[in-house]
């Protein structure tokens, strides 16, 4: 609790514009929500790419739960429920649906900001992490294809060795030792 009191004293008297700038700088997207209905009242962006993908007109005036994938809806409902019980929720990843059918992964924490039922959902784009995960998957698939190709070549080599009618000896040129013989 000591850190909270230090932050409270440090931010005491912060004007609304400075507070808004602070929240926007701390997150890629901030949604001002009506906690009772879950409707998005306003959206602010700290990330230009996210502001292009999740345009304000796609969000404002709509229930937050309707802006995400079906799998993410229970997470949104839980975030809103938790915000009513405590000041800040734990982070959860949800996927927003874009008009082109793609999903945008965003990690959200929700915070109650007043007793009138307003909450802020502060989100961090998970797109960089998703891109890294996709690159890792592609690298793994590439390695698996290469291993498969090597296994197939070795299988062909063994079969050729077994069916050859002539004697075949494979010798290691560095030490003149026999490596294989049929």
Number of C-alpha atoms within 10 A of each C-alpha: 6 7 8 9 10 11 11 11 10 10 12 9 10 11 9 9 9 12 13 14 12 13 18 19 15 15 19 23 25 24 23 21 27 20 21 13 13 21 19 23 17 16 21 20 23 19 15 11 13 17 15 10 17 20 15 16 10 12 18 17 14 16 16 23 20 16 18 20 16 14 10 18 18 13 17 23 15 12 22 27 15 17 24 19 10 11 13 18 20 12 15 16 17 24 20 23 18 16 10 7 8 11 16 19 21 21 20 26 21 29 23 23 14 10 8 10 15 18 25 26 25 24 25 20 21 17 16 10 11 13 11 12 12 12 12 12 12 12 12 12 12 12 12 12 12 12 12 12 12 12 12 12 12 12 12 12 11 12 11 12 17 12 9 10 9 8 8 12 11 12 13 10 9 6 7 9 10 11 10 11 11 14
